[in-house]
Amino acid sequence: SKEQKQRLVKHLEDAKIQTRNYFAGNLLLQPGYRHLGDYRDFPNANKVLDQVFFIGAAPHYTEAVFQYIEDVVERAA
């Protein structure tokens, strides 16, 4: 749910793990795309906007960094 996402994102951010929303979600919410259709006709795109996020991963991350992220996520469960 949207609330679960918000709690997990806060937990990660509090632990200094940056998160980002998954791209733009439903593009029809943007004024420049409204002429293409009604955003309500795409409920899965709205769900993505509310429930999906990602954590970046850079090439220089070590196993210790990934272990830290895993530990933080497990503490949220």
Residue pairs with C-beta under 8 A, 6 or more apart in sequence:
1 50
1 51
2 50
2 51
4 51
5 50
5 51
5 52
5 53
7 76
8 53
8 73
8 76
9 19
9 53
11 72
11 75
11 76
12 18
12 19
12 55
12 72
12 73
12 76
13 19
15 72
17 55
17 68
17 69
17 72
18 55
18 56
19 53
19 54
19 55
20 53
20 54
20 56
21 49
21 52
21 53
22 48
22 49
22 52
22 53
22 54
24 30
24 49
25 45
25 46
25 48
25 49
25 50
26 39
26 42
26 45
26 46
26 48
26 49
27 33
27 36
27 45
28 34
28 36
28 37
28 38
28 39
28 42
28 45
29 39
29 49
39 45
39 46
40 46
55 69
57 66
